[in-house]
Amino acid sequence: MAFNPELVAEMEILALFNLANLQEGLKIHHTATPQAIAAARRLHEKGLISLPDGGYLTSLGLDAAEHAQSLLTILAEEETVQ
């Protein structure tokens, strides 16, 4: 499996969640990019977020967001080392 634009858009949404405060959700407004709106809808369909336009992370979503944010941190550190 390779990263495609849809998966990247979903990971970008997961990266927006504040893992330090799980009571803080997200709202994807109708003025967001069509890619972000569609990504949020897909995340909801996959059971990762509570609402089609954001909401809160589910327990599965929390796992996914933690992994996505960890990957971003690791990759960003690699860029700064070089």
MOSUL-V348743 format. One record per helix or strand. SS is the DSSP state (alpha for helix, beta for strand). FROM is the first residue (numbers start at 1). LEN is the number of residues. If there is no record, write none. Layout:
BEGIN
SS|FROM|LEN / SS|FROM|LEN
END
This chain:
BEGIN
alpha|5|12 / beta|26|2 / alpha|34|12 / beta|49|3 / beta|54|4 / alpha|59|23
END
